[in-house]
């Protein structure tokens, strides 16, 4: 009995080749894995550090940051304002952002930048805006916004967070609502 050679299509050849490569690769991977050292790496021994080589910092909890943001947003809503509230930690990282119903699209980024600016300089952004008169290059620092509406949260004389509000018709209102967020923390809410 004679066997006729079958002609495979290019597609069939590609699929067959891919399957063969995968099988060989799996075999090689399995062999390498089987011969790998199965012992775990030794634990790193703790190092005794010299005195005063580390520092500890305070941060708001997520719950506290959320409470502060909620208090600021509620203060704005009571007055019919549509704002966004952001709370950042001491390092300028956003912890929570609440965008109120109907808040403008620009308010999201502005609130974060106001919060970042206030914690960076440990001052309300309304005061920092005044400093621009004597040092106009301050506005060139990345991620800052020197418009009223940002207030630092201070604990033990050091800034630990910043609250920024944006979207009200004036920075004075934004800052009023940011201060309401700080007040909520002081009230222990």
C-alpha positions in Angstrom: 0.0 0.0 0.0 1.4 3.3 -1.0 1.1 6.4 1.0 0.5 9.6 -0.7 2.3 12.7 0.7 -0.2 15.2 1.8 0.3 18.9 1.1 -0.2 21.2 4.0 -1.4 24.7 3.6 0.9 27.5 4.8 -1.5 28.1 7.7 -1.4 24.4 8.8 2.4 24.6 8.6 2.5 27.7 10.8 0.2 26.2 13.4 2.2 22.9 13.5 5.5 24.8 13.8 4.2 27.0 16.6 2.9 23.9 18.5 6.3 22.2 18.1 8.2 25.3 19.3 5.8 25.6 22.3 6.4 21.9 23.2 10.1 22.2 23.0 10.1 25.5 25.0 7.9 23.9 27.7 10.3 21.0 27.9 13.3 23.3 28.2 11.6 25.4 30.8 10.6 22.4 32.8 14.1 21.0 32.8 15.6 24.4 33.9 12.9 24.7 36.6 13.5 21.2 37.9 17.3 21.8 38.2 16.9 25.2 39.9 18.0 25.5 43.5 14.9 24.9 45.6 16.4 26.3 48.8 15.1 29.7 49.8 17.4 32.6 50.1 18.8 33.3 53.5 17.0 35.9 55.6 18.6 39.3 55.8 19.8 40.0 59.3 18.5 43.2 60.8 21.1 45.9 61.1 21.5 48.1 64.2 21.5 51.7 63.1 23.2 54.6 64.7 21.1 56.8 66.8 19.1 59.5 65.0 19.4 57.9 61.5 15.7 57.5 61.1 12.6 59.7 61.5 9.0 59.2 62.1 6.2 61.3 60.5 2.5 61.6 61.2 -0.1 61.1 58.5 -3.8 61.4 58.4 -5.7 58.1 58.2 -7.8 57.5 55.1 -10.9 57.8 57.3 -9.7 61.2 58.7 -8.9 62.5 55.2 -12.3 61.3 54.0 -14.0 63.0 56.9 -12.2 66.3 56.2 -13.0 66.1 52.5 -16.7 65.3 53.3 -16.9 68.2 55.7 -15.5 70.7 53.2 -17.8 69.4 50.5 -20.8 69.6 52.7 -19.9 73.2 53.7 -19.8 74.2 50.0 -23.1 72.3 49.2 -24.9 74.1 52.1 -24.1 77.3 50.3 -25.1 76.0 46.9 -21.5 75.7 45.6 -20.3 73.0 43.3 -16.7 72.2 44.2 -14.1 69.5 44.2 -12.2 68.8 47.4 -8.8 67.1 47.6 -6.7 65.9 50.6 -3.0 65.2 50.1 -0.5 63.8 52.6 2.7 65.4 53.8 4.5 64.1 50.7 1.9 65.6 48.3 0.3 62.3 47.4 -3.4 62.4 46.9 -5.2 60.6 49.7 -8.8 61.3 48.7 -10.7 63.5 46.2 -14.4 64.2 46.2 -15.9 65.8 43.1 -19.2 67.4 44.1 -22.2 67.1 41.8 -21.9 69.6 39.0 -18.3 70.7 39.8 -16.5 71.9 36.8 -13.9 69.8 35.1 -11.0 72.2 35.9 -11.8 71.9 39.6 -10.4 68.4 40.0 -6.8 69.2 39.1 -7.0 72.7 40.8 -8.1 71.2 44.1 -5.2 68.7 44.1 -2.7 71.4 43.2 -4.0 73.8 45.9 -3.7 71.1 48.5 -0.2 70.2 47.4 0.9 73.9 47.5 -0.5 74.5 51.0 1.2 71.4 52.5 4.5 72.2 50.7 4.8 75.6 52.2 2.7 75.0 55.4 0.6 78.0 54.6 -2.8 78.8 53.2 -2.6 79.4 49.4 -4.2 82.8 49.8 -1.1 83.9 51.8 1.2 82.2 49.2 -0.5 84.1 46.4 0.5 87.3 48.1 4.1 86.1 48.2 4.1 86.0 44.4 4.3 89.8 44.3 7.8 89.6 45.7 8.8 86.2 44.2 7.0 85.7 40.9 9.1 82.7 40.0 7.3 80.6 42.7 4.5 80.0 40.3 7.0 78.0 38.0 7.4 75.2 40.6 5.7 72.1 39.1 2.3 71.0 40.4 1.7 74.2 42.5 -1.2 76.6 42.2 -1.1 79.9 44.0 -4.8 80.7 44.2 -6.8 80.8 47.4 -8.4 77.6 48.4 -5.7 75.4 49.9 -5.1 75.0 53.7 -2.5 72.9 55.5 -3.4 70.5 58.2 -0.8 70.9 61.0 0.0 68.5 63.8 2.8 69.3 66.3 3.9 72.4 64.4 4.5 70.4 61.2 2.2 70.1 58.2 0.9 66.6 57.8 -1.7 67.1 55.0 -3.2 69.7 52.8 -6.8 70.3 51.9 -7.6 72.0 48.6 -11.0 73.2 47.3 -11.7 74.5 43.8 -14.8 75.4 41.9 -16.5 78.2 43.9 -16.8 81.6 42.3 -13.9 82.9 44.4 -10.8 81.6 46.1 -12.0 83.1 49.4 -15.0 80.7 49.3 -12.8 77.8 48.3 -10.5 78.5 51.3 -13.5 78.9 53.6 -14.6 75.3 52.7 -11.1 74.0 53.1 -10.9 75.4 56.6 -14.2 73.7 57.3 -12.4 70.4 56.5 -9.6 71.2 58.9 -12.1 72.2 61.6 -13.8 68.8 61.2 -10.5 67.2 62.1 -10.1 69.4 65.1 -13.6 68.6 66.3 -12.7 64.9 66.2 -15.5 64.1 63.7 
